Amino acid sequence: MASNHKLVCARAARRQFGGAFQQAVRDYRGAKLAALTLARGLEERLPDGLSYLPLAFLYDGEVAQLSWEGSVSRANAEARARQGNFRVMARTRPLQAQEVEDRLYESVSSECGNNAIVVHDGRVHRDGRTIYAVHSRFCLDAVFNERARNEEVFEEAVQPLLDSALEGGRATVVFFGQTGTGKTYTARGALDLMSNLAFEKAETVEMCCYEMAGTRGGREAFFDLLAGHEKKQVKCLTGDDGNVHVRGAHKIVCSSPSELCAAMDRAFAWRSSECTERNEASSRSHCIFEFRFPQVGAEGADAADGNLGGLFRVVDLAGSERNFETQMHSRSMAERGGLINYSLLMLKECARVMHNNQKDLESQGMHVPFRSSRLTHLLRSSFTDDSHMTTVVATLSPSPTDVEHSLNTLQHVGMMRAARAWESPKLPAAPSPSEAWEPESKEAAGFDAVQGRGRALHSKLQDARKGQLNLHAFQMKTAVGGSIMKKYEAQSAKTETFIDARWHRELNVKVQDDLWVLRDADAEATQILSSWKAEQWAASKVHDLSRWSAETLQAFLQSLDLPGQVRIPKTMTGAQLRRLGRRGLAALCSDAATAEALDQALAGESQAGKAAAAAHRSTNMRMTALGNHKVHAAIEIEEPMSASHEASNAPAQHEPAPAMAA
Ligand SMILES: Nc1ncnc2c1ncn2[C@@H]1O[C@H](COP(=O)(O)OP(=O)(O)OP(=O)(O)O)[C@@H](O)[C@H]1O
């Protein structure tokens, strides 16, 4: 049963049909390679657009189009990789040992030369039979694949910021992404490399480090990580310069790389981290490293308050988590996780509003809720101040089970990038093989950089069978017009729908509509069955003398064609009549013939009651059989139930036994 459920769950399906999805990824990569070769070889010889044609013959239309588009826009990659103050990059970690053991494939392709990243999303169609892959491309300022080393990431993402800070500027690098994707791994690598380089230009480096976590009262607060055990709370205040500063944090002035590394290690040691389902050492707080580089000639000045001296921040955010990843969390972990998710949500919300403000002229000026979380409050200048250099590094997991996370991360960093699109240089239009292609200028806008969604069909189960499932369940004939497996639970008459491709063939059915239609049909079936069961129960009790009210008894007596008189009091109920017994009943009748006729009529009612009760029991048994054997059991039952016929024998005067749904 559980396996059927899993089939409609995309994550489980990605595991189950891994081979087919992997083939889709291979196809895409093959098409990409072919497109690159063609673009290089034919572009100069053939007019625009025509060089695309050989690819269209070889591959599925959308895959060919997407891969071609990726290869021709390669020329624009350099222009697209902005040298502006706000840049967005992505780094994919390699598959972990457990993922390799589970035979998971790589669902992310990094097009490093093209500064683009493609997420291959394996999906199951709502019909439950067709599986297909959607390839989504996101264009960023730089992309690092799973083989990229920390040094490469540092050189591209961090070094320009460090240089700017060493010259007196303000810079922030933010590591953002799903839990267990390598934010801390990348941040630590960058910090280690930074500690050496910083002293090439600065004599001393002042460092403070704090984390944003929850207080006991469930509120966000900053805690000093260099203050030892106590984790002293520090304040986050807006200074005269309009920037947000953390006040009261312990500062360490380092004069050598080893001192700086020791201070960083100390901060990492105090940072909140716990073992979770996804990461053995998962960060449970947002950690901010702040470095100040006093400028030459600025000695004695309060560099923290004035703009004298450069500021460099490394923000290692806690990872976003989804419900299925937090099943084993304790209560306190769940509370902290709630705060983390809230602050990340607010960060995404700010990105969304900024993006909307940028994209839609009408909504320009919409309030960006930076103050809704302490994290966004702190990072405000990174996103709004043009002179503040910011790099957001999105970390991604290549696992197909994390595709939703990866898409979500890329969409949000894309929005952040788009929100600062005014900085991007004007790009020349890319050659396009068809009118329908997205214009290259859109690419620069980050979020709109999803260059189209390729769709490659890889259905193993394309046998389109005709027919219709007629569900004969206890006289109920439901033409659901689709592939449906029902499980009827005897007690609650509950039905569940399972879509399982195997049943399509066995039942020889074809999905005509989508799952929602089937669900409607299922709900209808549940309703009919439930009311029918209730009616049957009521029908079985209609003939039970001991349940008759005084009115029902009088109606019953009037319906009988008795030879003589019966002197039964108008207030006497069925139960009281039964207690009289045969002799007591005869005493109420005017003659023996009347007593005999009344006795026979009551015996007939008793018989009918027994038959109805037997029918009800049989219904329950059949329902149980359905529960155990699913639809097969229902189909094998050919004889309609006879309870309705029994019910029709009930006396017309008293409450008629309801007919079953036919
Ligand atoms: N690029 C990489 N190369 C090799 N291993 C990596 C890479 N990125 C991450 N890892 C490994 O993945 C695991 C998780 O990494 P890390 O703790 O940095 O994730 P995280 O994103 O900080 O997670 P959380 O948000 O839960 O703190 C670690 O064991 C790390 O060594």
The ligand as a MOL file (V3000), in Angstrom:
LIG
                    3D

  0  0  0     0  0            999 V3000
M  V30 BEGIN CTAB
M  V30 COUNTS 31 33 0 0 0
M  V30 BEGIN ATOM
M  V30 1 N 32.1740 21.1010 -2.1700 0
M  V30 2 C 32.2430 20.0850 -1.3060 0
M  V30 3 N 33.1420 19.1060 -1.4740 0
M  V30 4 C 33.2000 18.0710 -0.6220 0
M  V30 5 N 32.3830 17.9150 0.4490 0
M  V30 6 C 31.4830 18.8510 0.6790 0
M  V30 7 C 31.3410 19.9880 -0.1890 0
M  V30 8 N 30.3500 20.7450 0.2640 0
M  V30 9 C 29.8880 20.1290 1.3710 0
M  V30 10 N 30.5640 19.0090 1.6170 0
M  V30 11 C 30.3050 18.0850 2.7220 0
M  V30 12 O 28.9100 18.0770 2.9640 0
M  V30 13 C 28.6380 18.0200 4.3500 0
M  V30 14 C 27.7210 19.1550 4.7500 0
M  V30 15 O 28.4010 20.3690 4.5840 0
M  V30 16 P 28.1250 21.6340 5.5180 0
M  V30 17 O 28.0740 21.2680 6.9560 0
M  V30 18 O 29.0950 22.6750 5.1140 0
M  V30 19 O 26.6710 22.0020 5.0410 0
M  V30 20 P 25.7940 23.2690 5.4580 0
M  V30 21 O 25.1520 23.7660 4.2210 0
M  V30 22 O 26.5950 24.2330 6.2460 0
M  V30 23 O 24.6940 22.5840 6.3580 0
M  V30 24 P 23.8200 23.2440 7.5390 0
M  V30 25 O 23.0150 24.3100 6.9090 0
M  V30 26 O 23.0000 22.1130 8.0270 0
M  V30 27 O 24.7970 23.7580 8.4960 0
M  V30 28 C 29.9660 18.0640 5.0680 0
M  V30 29 O 30.3200 16.7570 5.4370 0
M  V30 30 C 30.9240 18.5860 4.0150 0
M  V30 31 O 32.2090 18.0600 4.1970 0
M  V30 END ATOM
M  V30 BEGIN BOND
M  V30 1 1 1 2
M  V30 2 1 2 3
M  V30 3 2 2 7
M  V30 4 2 3 4
M  V30 5 1 4 5
M  V30 6 2 5 6
M  V30 7 1 6 7
M  V30 8 1 6 10
M  V30 9 1 7 8
M  V30 10 2 8 9
M  V30 11 1 9 10
M  V30 12 1 10 11
M  V30 13 1 11 12
M  V30 14 1 11 30
M  V30 15 1 12 13
M  V30 16 1 13 14
M  V30 17 1 13 28
M  V30 18 1 14 15
M  V30 19 1 15 16
M  V30 20 2 16 17
M  V30 21 1 16 18
M  V30 22 1 16 19
M  V30 23 1 19 20
M  V30 24 2 20 21
M  V30 25 1 20 22
M  V30 26 1 20 23
M  V30 27 1 23 24
M  V30 28 2 24 25
M  V30 29 1 24 26
M  V30 30 1 24 27
M  V30 31 1 28 29
M  V30 32 1 28 30
M  V30 33 1 30 31
M  V30 END BOND
M  V30 END CTAB
M  END
